[in-house]
Amino acid sequence: VQLQASGGGLVQAGGSLTLSCAASGRAISRLSIAWFRQSPGKEREFVAVISWSGYNTNYADSVKGRFTISRDTVKNTADLRMNSLKPEDTALYYCAADETYFPTEYYRERSYDHWGQGTQVTVSS
């Protein structure tokens, strides 16, 4: 499985961005996909996760109500729609995948075997 993250950029506070994670080597409907992010000087943290079916999702408290994770089985991608962006959302965003339906410890990096290269999101105040 290979993952390619894209869609990052520079946006003003209050704006929106959509990140995309393109998977190859396995159907997106047979992968649980998560987004993590890492700011300078901080540890990488969980952002959102979606199950194989797309029916199960979970979010970090810091993004709940602002971010939405979804899948596109035609494009074989998992997207992260980010609304009402804040300067504290500035980070390098990574997508990760696991071949289980929905990892028990979905918030832990070690639950995912496959990682994309990261896409930078910068939110200006």
C-alpha positions, 0 to 999 in steps of 0.5 A: 500500500502506498499513500500520497497526501496532497492539498495543503497550502496557505490559508487565512484564519477562518478559511477552508482546505481539503486534504486528499490521501490517494491510496494505491495497492489496495482499495480504499474500501479495505483500508482504515485511513487516519490523519495525523499532524505535527507542528514544529517542536511537538509530537505528531498527534491524531486528527481523524480516522475513518473505517473501511465502510466509511460509517465509523469516524472519530476526531480529536477534540480540537477539530471536532465540528470543524473537520470532516473525514470522508472516502471516495471509492471511485478516486480511491482517496480519503479526504479531510475537509477542514473548515474554520481553520485556526493558526493552531491548525498549522502543521504537517499533515500525514495520512496513514492506513491500516488493513484492519476495519477500524484500529482499536487504538486508532489514535496511536501511530503504531496502529498504522502500517502505511504512511504518506509523505505529509502535506503542509498546512499553514494558517495565518492570523 
